[in-house]
Amino acid sequence: MGTSNTTLKSVFDFGGEEATGLDFTMYNANSPAVVQYLDLANGANTINSTTCPALAQAGGVVLIPPSGNGQTITLKGVTGDTGIALSLTAPTFIPFAVSPPSSFVITTNGAITGFKLAFI
């Protein structure tokens, strides 16, 4: 176990005198503090405690596609649902409720090598 301090800061400047800032911080004293790399197959890829043991202890996960990725990435609760289309290359942070889900699905339209999951 480790400690995770995750901070996200965005500043919105619309050309006015004051920019609007948004700060988000998440602290997890029981973080698994684990980064795992997966090779995702074309189609549905189930992420669970068998494929990623750190999921069982995580307070959230950062999904990080490889920088040159060109395949679509869709986050789903289960295979078959519509899901949410994610960026091909930008990280996605997903904080979990009180306990992590037992699984989630990442669907792609082609194989992705070196997909990173940072469990916090």
Contacts in CASP RR format, 6 or more apart in sequence:
PFRMAT RR
TARGET T0000
AUTHOR 0000-0000-0000
METHOD contacts of the structure
MODEL  1
MGTSNTTLKSVFDFGGEEATGLDFTMYNANSPAVVQYLDLANGANTINST
TCPALAQAGGVVLIPPSGNGQTITLKGVTGDTGIALSLTAPTFIPFAVSP
PSSFVITTNGAITGFKLAFI
1 30 0 8 1.000
1 31 0 8 1.000
1 32 0 8 1.000
1 33 0 8 1.000
1 57 0 8 1.000
2 29 0 8 1.000
2 30 0 8 1.000
2 31 0 8 1.000
2 32 0 8 1.000
2 33 0 8 1.000
3 27 0 8 1.000
3 28 0 8 1.000
3 29 0 8 1.000
3 31 0 8 1.000
3 33 0 8 1.000
4 26 0 8 1.000
4 27 0 8 1.000
4 28 0 8 1.000
4 31 0 8 1.000
4 33 0 8 1.000
4 59 0 8 1.000
4 120 0 8 1.000
5 25 0 8 1.000
5 26 0 8 1.000
5 27 0 8 1.000
6 25 0 8 1.000
6 26 0 8 1.000
6 27 0 8 1.000
6 28 0 8 1.000
6 62 0 8 1.000
6 93 0 8 1.000
6 120 0 8 1.000
7 23 0 8 1.000
7 24 0 8 1.000
7 25 0 8 1.000
7 26 0 8 1.000
8 22 0 8 1.000
8 23 0 8 1.000
8 24 0 8 1.000
8 25 0 8 1.000
8 93 0 8 1.000
9 21 0 8 1.000
9 22 0 8 1.000
9 23 0 8 1.000
9 24 0 8 1.000
10 21 0 8 1.000
10 22 0 8 1.000
11 19 0 8 1.000
11 20 0 8 1.000
11 21 0 8 1.000
11 22 0 8 1.000
12 19 0 8 1.000
12 20 0 8 1.000
12 21 0 8 1.000
12 22 0 8 1.000
13 19 0 8 1.000
13 20 0 8 1.000
26 59 0 8 1.000
26 60 0 8 1.000
26 95 0 8 1.000
26 120 0 8 1.000
28 58 0 8 1.000
28 59 0 8 1.000
28 60 0 8 1.000
28 120 0 8 1.000
30 57 0 8 1.000
31 57 0 8 1.000
31 58 0 8 1.000
31 59 0 8 1.000
31 119 0 8 1.000
31 120 0 8 1.000
32 54 0 8 1.000
32 57 0 8 1.000
32 58 0 8 1.000
32 119 0 8 1.000
32 120 0 8 1.000
33 119 0 8 1.000
33 120 0 8 1.000
34 54 0 8 1.000
34 58 0 8 1.000
34 118 0 8 1.000
34 119 0 8 1.000
35 116 0 8 1.000
35 117 0 8 1.000
35 118 0 8 1.000
35 119 0 8 1.000
36 52 0 8 1.000
36 54 0 8 1.000
36 116 0 8 1.000
36 117 0 8 1.000
36 119 0 8 1.000
37 114 0 8 1.000
37 115 0 8 1.000
37 116 0 8 1.000
37 117 0 8 1.000
38 45 0 8 1.000
38 47 0 8 1.000
38 51 0 8 1.000
38 52 0 8 1.000
38 114 0 8 1.000
38 115 0 8 1.000
38 116 0 8 1.000
38 117 0 8 1.000
39 111 0 8 1.000
39 112 0 8 1.000
39 113 0 8 1.000
39 114 0 8 1.000
39 115 0 8 1.000
40 106 0 8 1.000
40 108 0 8 1.000
40 110 0 8 1.000
40 111 0 8 1.000
40 112 0 8 1.000
40 115 0 8 1.000
41 108 0 8 1.000
41 110 0 8 1.000
41 111 0 8 1.000
42 108 0 8 1.000
42 109 0 8 1.000
42 110 0 8 1.000
42 111 0 8 1.000
43 107 0 8 1.000
43 108 0 8 1.000
43 109 0 8 1.000
43 110 0 8 1.000
44 76 0 8 1.000
44 79 0 8 1.000
44 80 0 8 1.000
44 105 0 8 1.000
44 106 0 8 1.000
44 107 0 8 1.000
45 105 0 8 1.000
45 106 0 8 1.000
45 107 0 8 1.000
45 108 0 8 1.000
46 79 0 8 1.000
46 103 0 8 1.000
46 104 0 8 1.000
46 105 0 8 1.000
47 55 0 8 1.000
47 103 0 8 1.000
47 104 0 8 1.000
47 105 0 8 1.000
47 106 0 8 1.000
47 117 0 8 1.000
48 55 0 8 1.000
48 102 0 8 1.000
48 103 0 8 1.000
49 55 0 8 1.000
49 56 0 8 1.000
49 102 0 8 1.000
49 103 0 8 1.000
52 117 0 8 1.000
52 119 0 8 1.000
54 119 0 8 1.000
55 61 0 8 1.000
55 100 0 8 1.000
55 101 0 8 1.000
55 103 0 8 1.000
55 119 0 8 1.000
56 100 0 8 1.000
57 100 0 8 1.000
57 119 0 8 1.000
58 96 0 8 1.000
58 100 0 8 1.000
58 119 0 8 1.000
58 120 0 8 1.000
59 95 0 8 1.000
59 96 0 8 1.000
59 100 0 8 1.000
59 119 0 8 1.000
59 120 0 8 1.000
60 93 0 8 1.000
60 94 0 8 1.000
60 95 0 8 1.000
60 96 0 8 1.000
60 100 0 8 1.000
60 119 0 8 1.000
60 120 0 8 1.000
61 93 0 8 1.000
61 94 0 8 1.000
61 96 0 8 1.000
61 117 0 8 1.000
61 118 0 8 1.000
61 119 0 8 1.000
61 120 0 8 1.000
62 91 0 8 1.000
62 92 0 8 1.000
62 93 0 8 1.000
62 94 0 8 1.000
62 116 0 8 1.000
62 117 0 8 1.000
62 118 0 8 1.000
62 120 0 8 1.000
63 73 0 8 1.000
63 75 0 8 1.000
63 86 0 8 1.000
63 91 0 8 1.000
63 92 0 8 1.000
63 93 0 8 1.000
63 94 0 8 1.000
63 106 0 8 1.000
63 115 0 8 1.000
63 116 0 8 1.000
63 117 0 8 1.000
64 91 0 8 1.000
64 115 0 8 1.000
64 116 0 8 1.000
64 117 0 8 1.000
64 118 0 8 1.000
65 73 0 8 1.000
65 86 0 8 1.000
65 87 0 8 1.000
65 88 0 8 1.000
65 89 0 8 1.000
65 90 0 8 1.000
65 91 0 8 1.000
65 112 0 8 1.000
65 115 0 8 1.000
65 116 0 8 1.000
66 89 0 8 1.000
66 112 0 8 1.000
66 113 0 8 1.000
66 114 0 8 1.000
66 115 0 8 1.000
66 116 0 8 1.000
67 89 0 8 1.000
68 88 0 8 1.000
68 89 0 8 1.000
69 88 0 8 1.000
69 89 0 8 1.000
69 112 0 8 1.000
70 88 0 8 1.000
70 89 0 8 1.000
71 88 0 8 1.000
71 108 0 8 1.000
71 109 0 8 1.000
71 110 0 8 1.000
71 111 0 8 1.000
71 112 0 8 1.000
72 85 0 8 1.000
72 88 0 8 1.000
72 108 0 8 1.000
72 109 0 8 1.000
72 110 0 8 1.000
73 85 0 8 1.000
73 86 0 8 1.000
73 87 0 8 1.000
73 88 0 8 1.000
73 106 0 8 1.000
73 107 0 8 1.000
73 108 0 8 1.000
73 112 0 8 1.000
74 83 0 8 1.000
74 84 0 8 1.000
74 85 0 8 1.000
74 86 0 8 1.000
74 106 0 8 1.000
74 107 0 8 1.000
74 108 0 8 1.000
75 83 0 8 1.000
75 84 0 8 1.000
75 86 0 8 1.000
75 92 0 8 1.000
75 94 0 8 1.000
75 104 0 8 1.000
75 105 0 8 1.000
75 106 0 8 1.000
76 82 0 8 1.000
76 83 0 8 1.000
76 84 0 8 1.000
76 104 0 8 1.000
76 105 0 8 1.000
76 106 0 8 1.000
76 107 0 8 1.000
77 83 0 8 1.000
77 101 0 8 1.000
77 103 0 8 1.000
77 104 0 8 1.000
77 105 0 8 1.000
78 105 0 8 1.000
79 105 0 8 1.000
79 107 0 8 1.000
83 107 0 8 1.000
86 92 0 8 1.000
106 115 0 8 1.000
END
